[in-house]
Amino acid sequence: MAKYLLLKHYRGAPAPVNDVRMDQWTPEEISAHMQYMQDFADRLEKTGEFVDGQALAPEGTWVRYDGEGRPPVTDGPFAETKDLIAGWMVIDVDSYERAVELAGELSAAPGAGGKPIHEWLELRPFYGSAPTITE
Amino acid sequence: MNEALLRSLTPSVLAILVRRGADFAAAEDAVQDALVEAVRVWPADPPRDAKGWLVTVAWRKFLDQARADTARRRREDLVDEEPAPGPAPAVDDTLQLYFLCAHPALTPSSAVALTLRAVGGLTTRQIAQAYLVPEATMAQRISRAKRTVSDVRFDQPGDVATVLRVLYLVFNEGYSGDVDLAAEAIRLTRQLAAAIDHPEVAGLLALMLLHHARRAARTTPDGSLVPLAEQDRARWDTESITEGIAILQAALARDRLGEFQAQAAIAALHADAPTAGETDWVQIVEWYDELTRLTDSPIVRLNRAVAVAEADGPRAGLAALAELDASLPRHAAVAAYLHERDGDLTTAARLYAEAAHKAPNLAERNHLTRQAARLNADRRH
């Protein structure tokens, strides 16, 4: 088994095929999209491949240490930051091929006009623990 | 096996152990062990006196642990003080436990966790699942909380207001898992109301019952939010509403108004209206005025602006809104709604989209995005 992170981006991913902002969809199209995402997660729970999924708010803050005895510096959000993560799903699957298959299904979630968004999702393998037997 | 009974006995059993001289942290562990034992043993061999059984077993667990500690730390005197087993004393220190678990030295999340375990009788695992954190994290949070209050004297009166804030948090910020935290908060508030005669405790209980009564109507099966005006009122729990209103009326009659009673009064006016159109918005505005006097909270003023719009028209609502800081949470959502009521759909659609961007949770974000989409779709046709 191997764990993979499916990353969804607010920005930073290549443009999807069906690229229409959600507030320009119809309410029914939004509902269909939400239902598709929920069904996908439910199905993965049933197959025993779902680990975790969370959505992130679009605005955050950059923080860094500013030296002994000083409060941390906060800044941003920065408009020029290219990459903005919208959420993730962690899956635990048997193979890379299965991970790709699932990411493809998730990317087919319906959008404007009820057509698949073809959204680009980033698939990142976890570093697992070192195997007991390596030879 | 009556889990409800078992959990309702938890605080008084724990209080008895503490009164007998056990320190709170060790007594709390012993009571949890006794609960586990009860779940195991009772189905085949139910006790005649459930509370007496729990006290006896918990005390034995406490002594076992104390002996183990004594072997290590040579604290023999405590063990020699074992009282004769007998009927549980009549005095109920449940209230003291509520105070201890909501002690001002605790952070809100610690107070919530400790209250659910020591007063509510939930296991660490159940609490962890409810708040979506690993069990080890929740265990650490609880043991740190116990250390924080370890030097607090048990017989000192606490502040009811801090207890109410903790119970309100449990009710309002409960997540998921197999424990219904809203129902649990109601149970704990009901138990508190039985232990202390206080109009604000009654006010909070009424507020919870009135909100809980609408729960089935508040979301669709797919989790989408349904605004109050669009809810199917036939799905409201009338029994819960009747009880909430009766408790509230008794509390208000005592003429010691507080913020929970005022909030409950607003919830009661909503619950009382057969249709959204028949809501008594004028009275609701008056209650918001009371709440503003009691709390001076900008969030209350924001909600008041909506009520003003319903009572006196959207322009009056927008005027009330104009006095408030635009950075308030949900300000854009309220502005969007009021502009829509005022017929300015372009501004409303833009503000709904802005509000969705700032929404504090996914359900609200989806709801607000759908509102923007609805107006945008209407404008295209």
Interface residues (C-beta under 8 A of the other chain):
Chain A: M22 D23 Q24 W25 T26 P27 E29 I30 S31 M34 Q35 Q38 A55 A57 P58 E59
Chain B: D222 G223 S224 A349 Y352 A353 A356 H357 K358 A359 P360 L362 N366 T369 R370 A372 A373 R374 N376 A377
